[in-house]
Amino acid sequence: MRFIIIIATAITAISILYKWRYRVMNTILAVSFLRRVAVSLSMNMPTLRTKVLPGLFKSQSSHSSY
């Protein structure tokens, strides 16, 4: 019986976190220390550095309105 309650609680918590994932992420990243930790952890992931970062910093096209 206790096992079923633990599983049901875990499923409920996961579903709530999934439903409010962006709100939770914005709340966590609003704290500067946690934001710094999240950035440093993400920079330690080689796939993220090689695939995502070049796309963020590529130059603008010549059709820019500036």
Stockholm file with secondary structure:
# STOCKHOLM 1.0

chainA/1-66         MRFIIIIATAITAISILYKWRYRVMNTILAVSFLRRVAVSLSMNMPTLRTKVLPGLFKSQSSHSSY
#=GR chainA/1-66 SS CHHHHHHHHHHHHHHHHHHTHHHHHHHHHTSHHHHHHHHHHHHTCHHHHHHTHHHHSCCCCTTCCC
#=GC SS_cons        CHHHHHHHHHHHHHHHHHHTHHHHHHHHHTSHHHHHHHHHHHHTCHHHHHHTHHHHSCCCCTTCCC
//
